Amino acid sequence: MIRITELRLPINHPPEALEAAILERLKIDPKELVRFNVFKRSYDARKNVALAFIYTVDVSVKDQAKVLEKFDGDIHVRPSPDTSYHFVAKDPALTNLSNFLRPVVIGFGPCGIFAALLLAQMGFRPIVLERGKPVRERTQDTWGLWRKNVLNPESNVQFGEGGAGTFSDGKLYSQIKDPKFYGRKVLDEFVNAGAPEEILYVAKPHIGTFRLVGVVEKMRQEIIALGGEIRFLHKVTGFDITNNQIVGVKIEGQADLPANHVVLALGHSARDTFEALHHAGVFMEAKPFSVGFRIEHPQSLIDRARLGPHAGNPLIGAADYKLVHHAKNGRSVYSFCMCPGGTVVAATSEPNRVVTNGMSQYSRNERNANAGIVVGITPEDYPGGPLAGIEFQRAIESKAYKLGGSNYEAPGQLVGDFLAGKASTQFGAVIPSYKPGVHLTDLAPSLPDYAIEAIREAIPAFEKQIKGFSLKDAVLTGVETRTSSPLRITRGVDFQSLNIKGLYPAGEGAGYAGGILSAGVDGIKVAEAVALDYLSH
């Protein structure tokens, strides 16, 4: 097929206009066109240009060589790359051997789902150990915190089927390098499981929480249909290691499970499992992460600032943003996990701590926009070894719990008061969305002084990019601490732990992904490595 890029059409164009534009661009007659499909669609909504969609399309024609000859050297008309997925193994005979130990995947978030799915599709019949509950039961437990101030430490925003990504905006885009188009495999599987087909081609695809629930369930069903097994409420508490080789895992209340290929798809909040791995001698190291607050503005304000006269156009939807500021004290402040038309959610997984995150439904039609405004920190800020970052997070989350009233309400402050350095006493035009509630206070004690200083400098700087960003009535809600894993379970080029054979650190928890798409891609890569290692023995 032929790939055409940078094909522009007015945003309200009729469906037949795209085919006409393809014919014109390739200078061919309609009878020469076999078919076409949209690979990507973005939009140009700059205030000084006409609103337009920008297409990348893959086109099949009767005489491809003849057409391409006319465009030799044109970077916008070239042969389409092969984006199909190719398995590294399929139904290997070794899985029928009496001594075959099935691969074990610990964790059933995006990384674990795709690692298990790929292993199942290749015929390895994986066993998944998930400490939490199936996604619908987990949703009820999550509402228990949001509506009743009751936390279930094993079933919440962080733990359970679908992982932390289920209670998020469901963003499916990433800036990772992906020369083998594994990201396309991730999107294809989501569509096969019921996600809207548009995620295959829109520039910034997302699914949203409610739709993700059904998608995750269908992916689980496929894994089971292919011979895999999902064991919920199976919390891994230890690891059996002999001669630097994993030989089994210990499960709370269950017999030890023999295993010589174990995928660690833990997520960034499995702190007790990190501790168990460290106790077992698995090599890991502290890594940078970020801490900060959630900020909420009226979505209409963000739409006007970002889209100008195009604000409110249903073909574009709610506007997002991405911001970065380098503060005078050397800290970087940036927006994280921006959720258009969404809500701020309670995301703690440990008692007597407060953590925030952002979430949107597919429609993105809630009143407020929210994003993390976070400050980068490094192991120099929390010396003490690979687990020191966890204690750093816990200290901040415990302080936020107390500042919020010690009942899982979150501490909050109006932006105007935060910049002025005084406690807030009443809300203005912006009502925060966090449940179970926001307790107004002074947020300055909740983070280190250098972080507060950097955020106070960044917000007015962001105003220069988004008019209204420093709105006095905008609300900051604390604290955002789970931006990424505070440690890395380091692996080699074979995707195995540096010092424990058969152990495959993967995804966000191991420090190798950030978001649903990159975690899914990493799950695929690790599944391939596991399959190839089986075949090499």
Wavefront OBJ file of the C-alpha trace (Angstrom):
o trace
v 0.000 0.000 0.000
v 0.958 3.658 -0.345
v 1.042 5.986 2.647
v 0.040 9.626 2.144
v 0.794 12.076 4.968
v -0.194 15.710 5.579
v -3.493 15.467 3.684
v -5.531 18.467 4.867
v -9.299 18.879 4.713
v -11.725 21.302 6.396
v -12.883 19.811 9.662
v -16.526 19.688 8.564
v -15.821 18.046 5.216
v -18.286 15.453 3.823
v -17.108 11.797 3.885
v -16.595 11.642 0.113
v -14.125 14.540 0.246
v -11.366 12.328 1.619
v -11.450 9.972 -1.359
v -11.483 12.940 -3.727
v -8.449 14.403 -1.961
v -6.586 11.091 -2.288
v -7.307 10.900 -6.014
v -6.140 14.470 -6.484
v -2.988 13.971 -4.416
v -1.975 10.799 -6.291
v -3.141 12.158 -9.657
v -5.094 8.988 -10.477
v -8.563 8.161 -11.807
v -11.202 6.633 -9.490
v -10.944 3.295 -11.318
v -7.272 3.011 -10.261
v -8.120 3.240 -6.554
v -8.769 -0.135 -4.889
v -9.353 0.940 -1.266
v -7.976 3.149 1.506
v -8.049 3.426 5.256
v -7.221 6.208 7.700
v -4.069 5.485 9.715
v -4.048 8.737 11.681
v -6.149 11.880 12.014
v -5.152 14.961 13.948
v -6.327 18.538 13.781
v -4.813 21.976 13.353
v -6.695 24.434 15.515
v -4.283 27.354 15.602
v -6.170 30.600 15.963
v -4.800 32.086 12.758
v -5.675 29.195 10.434
v -8.863 27.567 9.212
v -9.833 24.585 11.334
v -8.629 21.477 9.516
v -8.154 17.746 9.911
v -4.734 16.391 8.928
v -4.851 12.825 7.624
v -2.373 10.025 7.167
v -3.949 7.413 4.900
v -2.885 4.044 3.514
v -4.018 3.531 -0.067
v -4.182 0.473 -2.299
v -4.005 1.131 -6.044
v -3.915 -1.138 -9.088
v -0.373 -0.228 -10.124
v 1.553 0.838 -7.015
v 4.967 0.952 -8.662
v 3.710 3.266 -11.392
v 2.128 5.660 -8.885
v 5.148 5.722 -6.584
v 7.434 6.435 -9.528
v 5.684 9.774 -9.963
v 6.495 10.722 -6.354
v 10.099 9.611 -6.089
v 11.682 11.703 -3.330
v 8.354 12.988 -1.960
v 8.392 12.277 1.781
v 4.594 12.553 1.930
v 3.907 9.750 -0.578
v 5.800 6.549 0.220
v 5.233 2.804 0.597
v 3.280 1.997 3.760
v 5.284 0.296 6.514
v 4.215 -3.143 7.724
v 2.378 -2.437 10.998
v 1.015 -5.973 11.448
v 2.157 -8.016 14.419
v 4.337 -11.120 13.916
v 4.556 -13.696 16.707
v 8.015 -14.909 17.721
v 6.538 -18.314 18.617
v 3.266 -20.145 18.123
v 1.985 -23.269 19.893
v 5.425 -24.600 20.869
v 5.594 -28.362 21.418
v 7.406 -27.946 24.726
v 4.155 -26.873 26.427
v 3.003 -30.499 26.194
v 6.007 -31.814 28.112
v 5.360 -33.219 31.573
v 8.032 -31.018 33.163
v 6.779 -27.805 31.540
v 6.244 -25.022 34.092
v 3.770 -22.457 32.835
v 4.882 -18.810 32.853
v 3.585 -16.744 35.750
v 2.531 -13.101 35.412
v 2.246 -11.120 38.648
v -0.188 -8.245 38.232
v -3.084 -7.721 35.832
v -2.791 -4.070 34.872
v -2.049 -3.002 31.274
v 1.420 -4.564 31.257
v 0.294 -7.816 32.853
v -2.750 -8.042 30.598
v -0.680 -7.776 27.430
v 2.093 -10.030 28.694
v -0.514 -12.683 29.544
v -2.470 -12.139 26.333
v 0.595 -12.521 24.119
v 1.786 -15.591 26.018
v -1.692 -17.096 25.681
v -1.852 -16.281 21.968
v 1.504 -18.010 21.523
v 0.230 -21.119 23.323
v 2.081 -20.868 26.669
v -1.062 -20.927 28.904
v 0.116 -18.324 31.459
v -0.981 -18.155 35.084
v -1.796 -14.630 36.266
v -1.633 -13.789 39.973
v -3.614 -10.639 40.809
v -3.802 -9.469 44.418
v -7.033 -7.545 43.808
v -10.505 -8.390 42.562
v -12.188 -8.625 39.132
v -12.804 -5.188 37.702
v -16.522 -4.834 38.509
v -16.105 -5.935 42.129
v -13.089 -3.671 42.362
v -15.167 -0.750 41.098
v -17.599 -1.215 43.996
v -14.703 -1.154 46.486
v -13.320 1.987 44.877
v -16.684 3.697 45.280
v -16.527 2.689 48.951
v -13.618 5.101 49.408
v -15.066 7.805 47.198
v -18.551 7.720 48.714
v -18.137 6.330 52.232
v -14.533 7.140 53.206
v -13.796 3.405 53.541
v -10.543 2.075 52.030
v -9.971 -1.545 51.005
v -6.140 -1.845 50.872
v -6.307 -4.775 48.424
v -9.029 -3.432 46.117
v -8.795 0.215 45.098
v -7.616 2.549 42.338
v -4.168 0.925 42.380
v -4.919 -2.781 42.898
v -7.234 -5.078 40.952
v -8.022 -6.148 37.411
v -7.030 -3.446 34.910
v -4.535 -1.766 37.229
v -4.357 1.956 37.918
v -5.036 2.712 34.246
v -8.656 1.620 34.587
v -9.417 4.628 36.792
v -7.800 7.220 34.571
v -8.487 9.047 31.347
v -7.687 5.852 29.451
v -5.089 7.688 27.354
v -3.649 5.505 24.613
v -0.830 7.608 23.250
v 2.838 7.699 24.109
v 6.134 9.191 22.978
v 8.071 5.932 23.145
v 10.100 4.790 20.163
v 8.162 1.968 18.541
v 9.934 0.782 15.372
v 8.108 -2.573 15.403
v 4.653 -0.969 15.820
v 3.858 -2.844 19.014
v 1.615 0.087 19.913
v -0.556 -0.828 16.952
v -0.914 -4.346 18.359
v -2.061 -2.848 21.667
v -4.673 -0.678 19.949
v -5.854 -3.549 17.738
v -6.426 -5.761 20.782
v -8.354 -3.008 22.547
v -10.606 -2.614 19.498
v -11.081 -6.395 19.290
v -12.223 -6.247 22.919
v -14.810 -3.550 22.244
v -12.984 -0.219 22.343
v -14.157 2.331 19.748
v -12.436 1.849 16.388
v -11.454 5.504 16.283
v -8.603 4.831 18.727
v -6.747 3.313 15.759
v -6.457 6.636 13.980
v -7.199 9.686 16.151
v -4.073 11.552 17.214
v -4.700 11.299 20.965
v -6.909 8.252 21.515
v -8.569 7.506 24.825
v -11.208 5.081 26.063
v -12.357 6.355 29.464
v -13.029 4.433 32.661
v -16.491 2.980 32.058
v -15.581 1.620 28.622
v -12.276 0.258 29.902
v -14.132 -1.964 32.363
v -15.846 -3.934 29.584
v -12.698 -4.003 27.443
v -10.608 -5.452 30.271
v -13.207 -8.142 30.956
v -13.212 -9.290 27.328
v -9.424 -9.452 27.240
v -9.501 -11.609 30.367
v -12.021 -13.911 28.691
v -9.747 -14.316 25.658
v -6.765 -15.218 27.828
v -8.842 -17.881 29.576
v -10.232 -19.206 26.282
v -6.653 -19.665 25.062
v -5.704 -21.751 28.094
v -4.522 -19.017 30.452
v -5.647 -18.710 34.041
v -6.423 -15.600 36.116
v -6.240 -16.079 39.877
v -7.723 -13.114 41.722
v -7.084 -12.391 45.403
v -3.689 -14.094 45.061
v -1.211 -11.799 46.759
v 2.455 -12.649 46.180
v 4.402 -12.338 49.430
v 7.790 -13.833 48.575
v 10.059 -15.437 46.016
v 11.862 -18.781 45.983
v 15.309 -18.334 44.459
v 17.968 -21.027 44.072
v 21.396 -20.376 42.570
v 20.243 -17.006 41.213
v 17.293 -18.636 39.405
v 13.642 -18.046 40.258
v 12.031 -21.390 41.110
v 8.712 -20.310 42.611
v 6.589 -17.654 44.254
v 4.960 -17.540 47.667
v 1.284 -16.600 47.810
v -0.615 -15.457 50.882
v -2.823 -18.294 52.137
v -1.879 -20.582 49.246
v 0.712 -23.244 48.484
v 3.919 -22.067 46.834
v 3.666 -21.967 43.040
v 6.639 -23.493 41.162
v 7.804 -21.258 38.319
v 10.971 -20.592 36.343
v 9.616 -17.718 34.210
v 7.969 -14.930 36.224
v 6.861 -11.579 34.797
v 6.809 -8.764 37.373
v 4.001 -6.518 36.111
v 3.462 -5.038 39.562
v 2.406 -1.449 38.920
v 4.000 1.508 40.672
v 2.217 1.051 44.013
v 3.022 -2.557 44.991
v 5.241 -1.358 47.804
v 5.101 -4.546 49.879
v 6.063 -6.610 46.819
v 9.007 -4.276 46.156
v 10.080 -4.896 49.747
v 9.756 -8.675 49.282
v 11.879 -8.535 46.130
v 14.504 -6.452 47.911
v 14.519 -8.918 50.816
v 15.043 -11.756 48.298
v 18.126 -9.996 46.959
v 16.733 -8.907 43.583
v 18.770 -6.019 42.210
v 16.936 -2.691 42.133
v 17.860 0.972 42.309
v 16.209 4.257 43.206
v 15.039 6.385 40.272
v 13.613 9.881 39.772
v 9.872 10.534 39.979
v 7.678 13.571 40.643
v 5.362 14.955 43.314
v 2.863 17.789 43.334
v -0.838 18.617 43.240
v -3.873 18.311 40.993
v -5.125 21.602 39.550
v -8.723 22.154 38.397
v -10.036 24.824 36.032
v -13.347 25.174 34.228
v -13.010 23.106 31.062
v -14.557 26.008 29.142
v -11.589 28.196 30.162
v -9.107 25.653 28.804
v -11.148 25.258 25.610
v -11.138 29.013 24.950
v -7.434 29.353 25.705
v -6.374 26.405 23.563
v -8.898 26.480 20.721
v -9.933 30.128 20.499
v -12.858 30.518 18.104
v -13.003 26.729 17.680
v -13.812 26.127 21.368
v -16.848 23.914 21.826
v -16.679 22.349 18.365
v -17.991 18.790 18.934
v -15.693 17.436 16.223
v -12.692 18.417 18.354
v -14.019 17.828 21.849
v -12.527 19.020 25.104
v -9.096 20.633 24.828
v -6.032 19.406 26.670
v -2.625 20.914 27.392
v 0.977 20.006 28.115
v 3.163 22.448 30.030
v 6.753 22.570 31.282
v 8.614 25.205 33.306
v 12.234 25.193 34.474
v 12.290 27.017 37.796
v 15.078 29.224 39.083
v 15.887 26.757 41.853
v 16.781 24.134 39.238
v 13.555 22.146 39.488
v 11.380 21.217 36.507
v 7.636 21.643 36.897
v 5.293 20.053 34.368
v 1.703 19.042 33.773
v 1.057 15.335 34.222
v -1.832 13.102 33.115
v -4.051 15.975 31.975
v -7.725 14.911 32.036
v -10.082 17.080 29.945
v -13.624 17.204 31.265
v -12.751 14.851 34.087
v -12.550 14.455 37.838
v -9.883 14.234 40.532
v -10.065 10.876 42.303
v -8.900 9.396 45.584
v -6.120 6.979 44.678
v -4.516 5.829 47.910
v -3.791 2.132 48.456
v -2.609 2.396 52.062
v -4.592 3.353 55.190
v -4.291 6.861 56.623
v -2.763 8.351 53.491
v -4.132 10.635 50.771
v -3.177 10.352 47.097
v -4.837 12.030 44.116
v -5.087 11.066 40.460
v -7.111 12.211 37.458
v -9.854 10.387 35.590
v -12.121 11.033 32.588
v -14.942 9.153 30.967
v -14.976 8.637 27.212
v -17.263 11.671 26.762
v -14.953 14.015 28.690
v -17.961 16.185 29.467
v -17.535 16.991 33.165
v -17.371 20.653 34.128
v -13.699 20.807 35.177
v -10.375 20.095 33.531
v -7.684 18.700 35.793
v -4.006 17.850 35.594
v -1.154 17.048 37.884
v 1.245 19.950 38.383
v 4.309 18.120 39.571
v 7.960 18.732 40.389
v 10.737 16.384 39.398
v 12.811 14.907 42.227
v 15.812 12.583 42.213
v 17.347 10.010 44.572
v 19.536 12.824 45.908
v 16.349 14.181 47.512
v 15.673 10.918 49.338
v 18.980 9.127 50.037
v 18.922 5.730 51.679
v 18.809 2.991 49.069
v 16.324 1.645 46.525
v 13.319 1.694 48.883
v 13.907 5.235 50.159
v 11.596 6.759 47.550
v 8.697 4.721 48.942
v 9.231 6.192 52.405
v 9.502 9.653 50.862
v 6.100 9.133 49.184
v 4.551 7.738 52.340
v 5.653 10.708 54.422
v 4.038 13.145 51.986
v 0.830 11.085 51.721
v 0.533 10.795 55.525
v 0.970 14.543 55.919
v -1.732 15.131 53.294
v -4.071 12.805 55.201
v -3.653 14.892 58.354
v -3.960 18.212 56.513
v -7.209 16.976 54.967
v -8.753 16.179 58.340
v -7.676 12.533 58.817
v -10.773 11.137 57.098
v -9.547 10.656 53.495
v -10.671 14.131 52.462
v -7.870 15.818 50.533
v -6.222 19.112 51.487
v -6.943 21.873 48.995
v -6.224 25.525 48.324
v -7.324 28.132 45.808
v -4.597 29.082 43.360
v -4.797 32.764 44.324
v -4.278 31.942 47.988
v -1.504 29.465 47.193
v 0.408 32.115 45.246
v -0.176 34.637 48.063
v 0.953 32.158 50.731
v -2.246 32.173 52.787
v -4.715 29.453 53.724
v -8.008 29.225 51.830
v -11.296 29.360 53.713
v -13.992 29.091 51.049
v -14.399 28.005 47.438
v -15.003 30.422 44.605
v -16.264 29.752 41.100
v -14.471 26.401 40.778
v -15.871 23.537 42.852
v -13.390 20.658 43.182
v -14.452 17.218 42.015
v -12.434 15.073 44.448
v -14.483 12.643 46.519
v -14.899 12.087 49.431
v -14.248 15.840 49.654
v -11.698 18.668 49.804
v -10.713 20.369 53.056
v -9.453 23.899 52.449
v -6.175 24.734 54.137
v -2.623 25.870 53.351
v -0.897 23.331 51.085
v 2.616 24.631 51.708
v 3.380 22.120 54.528
v 2.409 19.153 52.335
v 5.490 19.200 50.065
v 9.169 20.095 50.490
v 9.906 23.818 50.327
v 11.740 23.513 47.000
v 8.643 21.950 45.395
v 6.312 24.655 46.715
v 8.711 27.354 45.535
v 8.943 25.826 42.046
v 5.166 25.405 41.650
v 4.541 28.986 42.798
v 6.904 30.156 40.096
v 5.487 27.834 37.435
v 1.793 28.720 37.662
v 2.238 32.379 36.566
v 4.616 31.156 33.850
v 1.937 28.761 32.596
v -0.474 31.715 32.469
v 1.617 33.061 29.572
v 0.785 29.924 27.585
v -2.808 29.386 28.729
v -4.726 32.551 29.541
v -6.559 32.018 32.816
v -4.281 29.279 34.142
v -3.514 31.335 37.263
v -7.242 31.944 37.846
v -7.578 32.841 41.534
v -10.549 30.493 42.027
v -8.847 27.493 40.381
v -8.302 24.742 42.944
v -5.175 22.817 43.895
v -5.797 19.439 45.561
v -3.032 17.481 47.281
v -1.145 15.305 46.847
v 0.035 13.687 43.603
v 2.814 11.215 44.448
v 2.254 8.147 42.228
v 3.437 9.706 38.969
v 5.780 6.772 38.384
v 7.615 4.084 40.291
v 10.200 5.424 42.758
v 12.534 2.563 41.849
v 13.697 0.487 38.910
v 14.027 -3.296 39.013
v 16.851 -3.216 36.524
v 16.927 -5.718 33.672
v 19.367 -6.670 30.935
v 19.040 -6.862 27.169
v 17.322 -10.250 27.618
v 14.623 -8.483 29.707
v 15.589 -10.556 32.764
v 16.677 -9.236 36.148
v 20.365 -8.407 36.269
v 20.996 -11.011 38.964
v 17.999 -13.408 38.994
v 17.401 -15.593 35.961
v 13.814 -16.187 34.960
v 12.583 -12.969 36.585
v 11.276 -10.414 34.077
v 10.724 -6.891 35.486
v 8.124 -5.122 33.329
v 5.922 -2.078 33.004
v 5.495 0.934 35.268
v 6.288 -0.787 38.547
v 9.689 -1.918 37.299
v 10.423 1.540 35.901
v 10.049 0.668 32.205
v 6.769 2.350 31.199
v 4.574 5.335 31.897
v 0.918 5.034 30.908
v -1.380 2.416 29.417
v 0.090 2.245 25.922
v 3.759 2.066 26.916
v 2.939 -0.481 29.630
v 1.094 -2.633 27.098
v 3.997 -2.386 24.671
v 6.433 -3.396 27.403
v 4.208 -6.359 28.251
v 4.460 -7.521 24.640
v 8.246 -7.159 24.589
v 8.625 -9.115 27.813
v 6.225 -11.841 26.636
v 8.364 -12.269 23.529
v 11.507 -12.510 25.653
v 9.879 -15.162 27.836
v 8.798 -17.170 24.778
v 12.242 -17.016 23.205
v 13.872 -18.117 26.454
v 11.567 -21.153 26.646
v 12.463 -22.068 23.080
v 16.197 -21.743 23.748
v 16.187 -24.519 26.367
l 1 2 3 4 5 6 7 8 9 10 11 12 13 14 15 16 17 18 19 20 21 22 23 24 25 26 27 28 29 30 31 32 33 34 35 36 37 38 39 40 41 42 43 44 45 46 47 48 49 50 51 52 53 54 55 56 57 58 59 60 61 62 63 64 65 66 67 68 69 70 71 72 73 74 75 76 77 78 79 80 81 82 83 84 85 86 87 88 89 90 91 92 93 94 95 96 97 98 99 100 101 102 103 104 105 106 107 108 109 110 111 112 113 114 115 116 117 118 119 120 121 122 123 124 125 126 127 128 129 130 131 132 133 134 135 136 137 138 139 140 141 142 143 144 145 146 147 148 149 150 151 152 153 154 155 156 157 158 159 160 161 162 163 164 165 166 167 168 169 170 171 172 173 174 175 176 177 178 179 180 181 182 183 184 185 186 187 188 189 190 191 192 193 194 195 196 197 198 199 200 201 202 203 204 205 206 207 208 209 210 211 212 213 214 215 216 217 218 219 220 221 222 223 224 225 226 227 228 229 230 231 232 233 234 235 236 237 238 239 240 241 242 243 244 245 246 247 248 249 250 251 252 253 254 255 256 257 258 259 260 261 262 263 264 265 266 267 268 269 270 271 272 273 274 275 276 277 278 279 280 281 282 283 284 285 286 287 288 289 290 291 292 293 294 295 296 297 298 299 300 301 302 303 304 305 306 307 308 309 310 311 312 313 314 315 316 317 318 319 320 321 322 323 324 325 326 327 328 329 330 331 332 333 334 335 336 337 338 339 340 341 342 343 344 345 346 347 348 349 350 351 352 353 354 355 356 357 358 359 360 361 362 363 364 365 366 367 368 369 370 371 372 373 374 375 376 377 378 379 380 381 382 383 384 385 386 387 388 389 390 391 392 393 394 395 396 397 398 399 400 401 402 403 404 405 406 407 408 409 410 411 412 413 414 415 416 417 418 419 420 421 422 423 424 425 426 427 428 429 430 431 432 433 434 435 436 437 438 439 440 441 442 443 444 445 446 447 448 449 450 451 452 453 454 455 456 457 458 459 460 461 462 463 464 465 466 467 468 469 470 471 472 473 474 475 476 477 478 479 480 481 482 483 484 485 486 487 488 489 490 491 492 493 494 495 496 497 498 499 500 501 502 503 504 505 506 507 508 509 510 511 512 513 514 515 516 517 518 519 520 521 522 523 524 525 526 527 528 529 530 531 532 533 534 535 536 537
